[in-house]
Amino acid sequence: MDDHLKIVEKWVHLYGDVLYNWAFHKTSSKEIAEDLVQETFIIALKKVNQFENRSSPKSWLIAILNNKIIDHHRANYAIKFIYIEKNGITLTNTMFDNENFWLNELDEKIWNENDKSSVERVESKLKECISNLPEKWNLAISYKYFSNQKTEVICQELGITTSNYWQIIHRAKLLLKKCVESK
């Protein structure tokens, strides 16, 4: 273990600033960047015996850091609690399933006819916008949100990596937002 500790200490001195700068660039927070870099080196210490020199130590550490950054953003953007007042009914996160999809049996209680026609118009515009996406983006969105496919299945079906998949989903959602807002 002492040899592993010395290796990771060397990496801290060689790559610590690069990792911090990258984490700060991705999070815009000094404290979060410091925490993520620290977590990266803790993981590196635990798994240094698995490092096979197929890439440079810097690349390996950046890959670990990127995963930590992704985990951080997912945790921060996950829906923790929803509280909405609609037609005299209080909506909370208990009205959504584990994947944050609406529980269908509540539809009739919450939406009046005007709301339903508005939702149908937005749904129609959204479908039109989805059809205008590049083919892989369209498929990724459709598989994820309409077919409820798992990430691994979608990646295999589209022949893409997981990181490419999340990039496609992110960019597609940005385009869809812009498209729906413009229509």
C-alpha positions in Angstrom: 0.0 0.0 0.0 2.9 2.4 0.7 4.0 2.1 -3.0 0.4 2.9 -4.1 0.4 5.9 -1.7 3.6 7.2 -3.2 2.3 6.8 -6.7 -0.9 8.7 -6.0 1.1 11.4 -4.1 3.2 11.9 -7.2 0.0 12.2 -9.3 -1.4 14.8 -6.8 1.7 17.0 -7.4 1.8 16.4 -11.2 -1.9 16.6 -12.0 -3.7 18.2 -9.1 -3.8 21.7 -10.6 -5.0 20.4 -14.0 -7.8 18.4 -12.3 -8.8 21.3 -10.1 -9.0 23.7 -13.1 -11.1 21.2 -15.1 -13.5 20.6 -12.1 -13.7 24.4 -11.5 -14.5 25.0 -15.2 -17.3 22.4 -15.1 -18.8 23.4 -11.7 -17.9 27.1 -11.3 -17.4 26.5 -7.6 -14.1 26.4 -5.8 -15.4 24.2 -3.0 -17.1 21.7 -5.2 -14.1 21.5 -7.5 -11.8 20.9 -4.5 -14.2 18.2 -3.2 -14.4 16.5 -6.6 -10.6 16.4 -7.0 -10.2 15.0 -3.5 -12.8 12.3 -4.3 -10.9 11.6 -7.5 -7.6 11.0 -5.7 -9.3 8.8 -3.1 -10.7 6.6 -5.8 -7.4 6.6 -7.6 -5.7 5.4 -4.3 -8.3 2.7 -3.9 -8.0 1.5 -7.5 -4.4 2.3 -8.4 -3.7 -1.5 -8.6 -6.3 -1.6 -11.4 -4.5 1.1 -13.4 -3.0 -0.9 -16.3 -1.0 1.9 -18.1 -3.2 1.6 -21.2 -3.5 5.4 -21.0 -1.5 8.1 -19.2 -2.2 8.5 -15.5 -3.5 12.0 -16.3 -6.1 10.6 -18.7 -7.1 8.0 -16.2 -7.5 10.6 -13.4 -9.5 12.9 -15.7 -11.9 10.0 -16.6 -12.5 9.4 -12.9 -13.0 13.1 -12.3 -15.4 13.4 -15.2 -17.5 10.6 -13.7 -17.5 12.5 -10.4 -18.6 15.7 -12.1 -21.4 13.9 -13.9 -22.5 12.3 -10.6 -22.4 15.8 -9.0 -24.6 17.4 -11.7 -27.0 14.5 -11.7 -27.5 14.7 -7.9 -28.0 18.5 -8.1 -30.5 18.4 -10.9 -32.5 15.4 -9.8 -36.0 16.3 -8.6 -35.8 16.2 -4.9 -39.3 17.5 -4.1 -42.1 19.0 -6.1 -44.8 21.1 -4.6 -47.4 22.7 -6.9 -50.9 24.0 -6.3 -53.2 23.1 -9.2 -57.0 23.3 -9.3 -57.2 23.1 -5.5 -55.0 20.0 -5.4 -51.5 20.0 -4.0 -49.1 18.1 -6.1 -45.9 16.6 -4.6 -43.2 14.2 -5.6 -45.4 11.4 -4.3 -47.5 11.8 -7.4 -44.6 10.7 -9.6 -43.1 7.2 -10.0 -39.5 6.3 -9.3 -38.4 7.6 -12.7 -40.3 11.0 -12.2 -43.1 10.1 -14.6 -46.6 11.3 -13.8 -48.9 8.8 -12.1 -51.7 8.5 -14.7 -54.7 8.1 -12.3 -54.3 11.7 -11.2 -54.9 13.2 -14.6 -58.7 13.7 -14.4 -58.5 15.2 -10.9 -55.9 17.8 -11.9 -56.4 18.9 -15.5 -59.5 20.7 -16.5 -60.5 20.9 -20.2 -58.6 24.1 -21.0 -55.5 22.7 -19.5 -55.9 19.5 -21.5 -56.2 21.3 -24.8 -53.1 23.4 -23.9 -51.2 20.2 -23.0 -52.3 18.6 -26.3 -51.1 21.6 -28.3 -47.7 21.5 -26.5 -47.6 17.8 -27.1 -48.2 18.2 -30.8 -45.5 20.9 -31.1 -43.1 18.7 -29.1 -43.7 15.7 -31.4 -43.1 18.0 -34.4 -39.9 19.3 -32.8 -38.7 15.7 -32.0 -39.3 14.7 -35.7 -36.9 17.5 -36.8 -34.0 16.3 -34.6 -31.1 14.4 -36.3 -32.0 10.7 -36.5 -29.8 9.4 -33.6 -31.0 12.3 -31.4 -34.6 11.5 -32.3 -34.1 7.8 -31.5 -32.3 8.5 -28.3 -35.1 10.8 -27.0 -37.8 8.4 -28.2 -36.2 5.3 -26.6 -35.5 7.1 -23.3 -38.8 9.1 -22.8 -41.4 7.2 -24.9 -40.2 3.6 -24.6 -38.6 3.9 -21.2 -35.5 2.0 -22.4 -32.5 1.7 -20.1 -29.3 3.6 -21.1 -27.3 0.5 -21.8 -29.9 -0.8 -24.2 -30.2 2.5 -26.0 -26.4 2.8 -26.3 -26.2 -0.7 -27.7 -29.0 0.0 -30.2 -27.5 3.2 -31.4 -23.9 2.0 -31.3 -22.7 4.8 -29.1 -20.9 5.2 -25.8 -22.7 6.2 -22.6 -21.0 9.6 -22.5 -22.0 10.2 -26.1 -25.5 9.2 -25.2 -25.7 11.7 -22.3 -24.3 14.4 -24.6 -26.9 13.6 -27.3 -29.7 13.7 -24.7 -28.5 17.0 -23.3 -28.2 18.7 -26.7 -31.5 17.2 -27.9 -33.3 18.6 -24.9 -31.8 22.0 -25.4 -32.9 22.0 -29.1 -36.4 20.7 -28.1 -36.7 23.5 -25.5 -35.8 26.1 -28.1 -38.0 24.6 -30.7 -41.1 24.3 -28.5 -40.6 27.9 -27.2 -40.4 29.3 -30.7 -43.6 27.6 -31.8 
